[in-house]
Amino acid sequence: MFGIGMQELLIILVIALIVIGPKKLPELAKSLGRGLAEFKRTADDFQSSIMADLHMPTRPRPTTEPRPQQGMAPGIERAEEGAGLDIEDLEKGDRVR
């Protein structure tokens, strides 16, 4: 138990009996037992809620399909506007988009 042998446990109990006293030792053991039981119950509840969440089916995400556009794709109009230009028509410093 926690890497403590029987002799070490007996020494700890004797020291606790001397320090705390024979009247308070049963109360302390009782409250310690209740605290550990409450901790175990809380840990089990947390673990079960996590496991329930892992096994719960999720709703599928709604898919948004792109609507087909009529005519040309966006930006094609601007590209076609400049399609009639030749390299000779451009001057130094002109921006090509």
Residue frames relative to the residue before (quaternion, step in Angstrom):
aa qw qx qy qz dx dy dz
M 1.0000 0.0000 0.0000 0.0000 0.00 0.00 0.00
F 0.8424 -0.1315 0.0158 0.5223 3.60 -0.47 1.29
G 0.6298 -0.5551 0.3376 0.4257 3.60 1.12 0.50
I 0.5538 0.5813 -0.3987 0.4433 3.60 1.26 0.29
G 0.3457 -0.7469 0.5353 0.1899 3.54 -0.84 1.01
M 0.7098 -0.4550 0.3222 0.4305 3.55 -1.31 0.11
Q 0.6497 0.5201 -0.3276 0.4474 3.61 0.96 -0.77
E 0.6577 0.4995 -0.3156 0.4673 3.61 0.93 -0.85
L 0.6420 0.5245 -0.3169 0.4607 3.58 1.00 -0.84
L 0.6502 0.5143 -0.3101 0.4653 3.59 0.98 -0.82
I 0.6431 0.5078 -0.3218 0.4744 3.60 1.00 -0.80
I 0.6439 0.5147 -0.3226 0.4651 3.62 0.95 -0.85
L 0.6647 0.5000 -0.3084 0.4616 3.61 0.93 -0.83
V 0.6424 0.5097 -0.3271 0.4696 3.62 0.98 -0.75
I 0.6540 0.4961 -0.3166 0.4753 3.60 0.95 -0.84
A 0.6440 0.5101 -0.3200 0.4718 3.59 0.98 -0.82
L 0.6362 0.5237 -0.3285 0.4616 3.61 1.00 -0.77
I 0.6685 0.4873 -0.3024 0.4735 3.59 0.99 -0.80
V 0.7130 0.4638 -0.2657 0.4537 3.61 0.83 -1.00
I 0.7632 0.3765 -0.2023 0.4846 3.59 0.76 -1.01
G 0.4250 -0.6980 0.4721 0.3306 3.56 0.95 -0.77
P 0.6011 -0.6104 0.3880 0.3397 3.57 -1.15 0.59
K 0.6472 0.5265 -0.3357 0.4372 3.63 1.10 -0.50
K 0.7409 0.4172 -0.2247 0.4759 3.60 0.97 -0.84
L 0.5357 0.6658 -0.3989 0.3327 3.61 1.16 -0.48
P 0.6688 0.4770 -0.3368 0.4602 3.69 0.84 -0.73
E 0.6297 0.5248 -0.3394 0.4614 3.62 1.03 -0.72
L 0.6559 0.5140 -0.3057 0.4606 3.56 0.97 -0.90
A 0.6593 0.5004 -0.3078 0.4692 3.60 0.95 -0.85
K 0.6376 0.5312 -0.3203 0.4569 3.57 1.04 -0.81
S 0.6941 0.4571 -0.2857 0.4772 3.60 0.86 -0.92
L 0.6169 0.5326 -0.3411 0.4684 3.59 1.07 -0.66
G 0.6504 0.5130 -0.3060 0.4692 3.59 0.99 -0.80
R 0.6468 0.5084 -0.3136 0.4741 3.58 1.00 -0.82
G 0.6571 0.5155 -0.3118 0.4531 3.57 0.96 -0.86
L 0.6669 0.4870 -0.3033 0.4755 3.58 0.96 -0.83
A 0.6365 0.5192 -0.3330 0.4630 3.60 1.02 -0.74
E 0.6509 0.5051 -0.3134 0.4722 3.59 0.99 -0.83
F 0.6360 0.5221 -0.3235 0.4672 3.58 1.01 -0.79
K 0.6640 0.4977 -0.3061 0.4666 3.57 0.93 -0.87
R 0.6403 0.5233 -0.3216 0.4613 3.59 0.99 -0.82
T 0.6606 0.5005 -0.3023 0.4709 3.58 0.96 -0.88
A 0.6554 0.5071 -0.3122 0.4645 3.59 0.95 -0.85
D 0.6547 0.5018 -0.3169 0.4681 3.60 0.97 -0.79
D 0.6398 0.5220 -0.3189 0.4654 3.58 1.03 -0.81
F 0.6494 0.5119 -0.3098 0.4693 3.57 0.98 -0.85
Q 0.6637 0.5030 -0.3043 0.4626 3.57 0.92 -0.90
S 0.6714 0.4900 -0.3151 0.4581 3.60 0.91 -0.81
S 0.6465 0.5034 -0.3369 0.4638 3.61 1.01 -0.69
I 0.6280 0.5181 -0.3378 0.4723 3.60 1.04 -0.70
M 0.6664 0.4933 -0.3059 0.4680 3.58 0.90 -0.87
A 0.6327 0.5226 -0.3354 0.4626 3.60 1.03 -0.73
D 0.6555 0.5056 -0.3105 0.4672 3.58 1.01 -0.79
L 0.6478 0.5223 -0.3267 0.4481 3.58 1.02 -0.69
H 0.7450 0.4031 -0.2188 0.4843 3.57 1.02 -0.74
M 0.5072 0.6455 -0.4273 0.3788 3.59 1.27 -0.04
P 0.4096 -0.7047 0.5068 0.2807 3.60 -0.77 0.92
T 0.3210 -0.7460 0.5520 0.1892 3.53 -1.02 0.76
R 0.5295 -0.6075 0.4787 0.3485 3.52 -1.21 0.47
P 0.4712 -0.6618 0.4853 0.3233 3.57 -0.95 0.74
R 0.5009 -0.6446 0.4820 0.3182 3.54 -1.07 0.70
P 0.4677 -0.6597 0.4919 0.3225 3.57 -0.95 0.74
T 0.3173 -0.7522 0.5482 0.1815 3.52 -0.84 0.96
T 0.1865 -0.7569 0.6170 0.1078 3.51 -0.97 0.85
E 0.1750 -0.7932 0.5784 0.0755 3.51 -0.36 1.24
P 0.4729 -0.6730 0.4745 0.3135 3.57 -0.88 0.84
R 0.4338 -0.6898 0.5152 0.2656 3.50 -0.98 0.87
P 0.4670 -0.6616 0.4906 0.3217 3.58 -0.92 0.78
Q 0.3150 -0.7546 0.5469 0.1796 3.53 -0.87 0.96
Q 0.3739 -0.7124 0.5482 0.2286 3.45 -1.05 0.77
G 0.7625 0.3083 -0.2518 0.5100 3.54 -0.97 0.79
M 0.7627 -0.3534 0.2759 0.4661 3.53 -1.12 -0.68
A 0.5893 -0.5545 0.4497 0.3782 3.51 -1.27 0.40
P 0.6189 -0.5508 0.3865 0.4052 3.61 -1.13 0.52
G 0.7595 0.3573 -0.2720 0.4707 3.55 -0.98 0.81
I 0.5524 0.6114 -0.3993 0.4021 3.59 1.18 -0.39
E 0.6069 0.5712 -0.3677 0.4127 3.58 1.01 -0.75
R 0.6744 0.4865 -0.3039 0.4650 3.59 0.91 -0.89
A 0.6450 0.5195 -0.3329 0.4510 3.58 0.99 -0.75
E 0.6764 0.4864 -0.3043 0.4619 3.57 0.99 -0.75
E 0.5756 0.5855 -0.3900 0.4170 3.60 1.13 -0.52
G 0.7501 0.3751 -0.2108 0.5022 3.55 0.98 -0.81
A 0.4304 0.7301 -0.4501 0.2814 3.59 1.23 0.06
G 0.6533 0.5350 -0.3208 0.4290 3.62 1.11 -0.54
L 0.5646 0.6100 -0.3895 0.3967 3.59 1.24 -0.18
D 0.2448 -0.7327 0.6147 0.1589 3.52 -1.13 0.71
I 0.6654 -0.4933 0.3665 0.4238 3.53 -1.28 0.26
E 0.6240 0.5534 -0.3403 0.4343 3.58 1.05 -0.70
D 0.6340 0.5517 -0.3314 0.4288 3.59 1.11 -0.62
L 0.6433 0.5303 -0.3254 0.4462 3.58 1.18 -0.48
E 0.2467 -0.7501 0.5943 0.1526 3.54 -1.03 0.76
K 0.6554 -0.5034 0.3796 0.4158 3.51 -1.26 0.39
G 0.7697 0.3199 -0.2573 0.4888 3.57 -0.87 0.98
D 0.5249 0.6167 -0.4341 0.3946 3.62 1.21 -0.19
R 0.3582 -0.7237 0.5469 0.2211 3.54 -1.05 0.72
V 0.2403 -0.7384 0.6128 0.1468 3.50 -1.03 0.82
R 0.1761 -0.8052 0.5598 0.0852 3.57 -0.69 1.02
